[in-house]
Amino acid sequence: MSLTDPGSYYENFTVGDIYEHSRGKTISETEHQWLTLLVMNTAQVHFNHAMVSADPDTYIGGKRIVYGGIVLSTVLGLTSEDCAENSITEIGMNNGKHPNPVFAGDTLFASSEVLETRDAPDRDDAGIVKFKHMGKNQDGKVVVEIEREVLIKKQAKWARN
Amino acid sequence: MAVHRVVRGNFFEDFEVGHVFKHHWGRTINEGDNSLFSTVTLNYLPAALNKEYAQSLGYAGCIIHPLLVMNVVFGLSVEDLSEQAIAQLGYFDMKFGVTVYPGDTLISESTVMEKRESKSRPAFGIVRFRTVGRNQKGEEVLSYERPVLIKKRSHYGPEAMAAKAKEGKS
């Protein structure tokens, strides 16, 4: 093994290819609470059980929903070894949606499609890859989808490292 | 003596297009935050977790994981924008700016871009915000837009909740 995955340089990504990522990740109650509070998200819908359980018509099933930023970050985490291990810079994201909610105990899975590859405008040792990432729960329901552009090393310039 | 019944967060009716919020607190992100967040979310990005590798890419040292930057800028905005929301609907036009390093302090600011009724849920409305995060030098580290489904004061404000509670008791 090398320090970073030798199969995830810019040249390795082909438009139309789909990656079904290896691992699933169960979002535990502890992670869901602590990550929300770590980033100072004060929305009680994530951490006030008395409030949400008293009003299941307002709060889906009377359950605390997992903060979307955790869903997005975990799903991107599941994609990162295949898609971003040789990245240099995160450029941006767009058209992100959360079609279904996530609750503590749900298990997330991820897949990615390569939408576009192009040379970087300002350097010749890296290129830009545009992915569409998708996260699903254990029932196959989509919990997040988003497009993302990343600047990734070119093998021709960097592989000796 | 007075009793202050504090209700934090804004309701749908409280937002006006063009409103600008300079959010509270600010946050200095440290190495512990970075390692905890990156590992727990399986984002084993070597530029964020391996100093020598990060330097080989031209960085001064480990960088703060961009998704932690995003979550902190977002988190700081919640009390003003979405503490009374029930769903975060999406992320649009997200652009990362200058690199964030351990020890940098982030602040967050948002503008109300658009508001509209929810067709399917009359007790809620949808508000779209644009949020910008900056470091201690004022440099942009992130910007994005997000639409949020937010409670209406008429249905969920303190007076409406008091009336509901009274109804429940009688």
Interface residues (C-beta under 8 A of the other chain):
Chain A: L3 T4 R23 K25 E31 W34 L35 L38 V39 M40 N41 T42 A43 Q44 V45 T58 Y59 I65 Y67 G68 G69 I70 L72 S73 T74 L76 G77 L78 S80 E81 A84 E85 S87 I88 T89 E90 I91 G92 M93 N94 N95 G96 K97 H98 P101 I146 N161
Chain B: R8 G9 W25 R27 D33 L36 F37 V40 T41 L42 N43 Y44 L45 P46 A47 N50 Y53 S56 L57 P66 L67 L68 M70 N71 V72 F74 G75 L76 V78 E79 S82 E83 A85 I86 A87 Q88 L89 G90 Y91 F92 D93 M94 K95 F96 T99 A123 Y144 K151 Y156
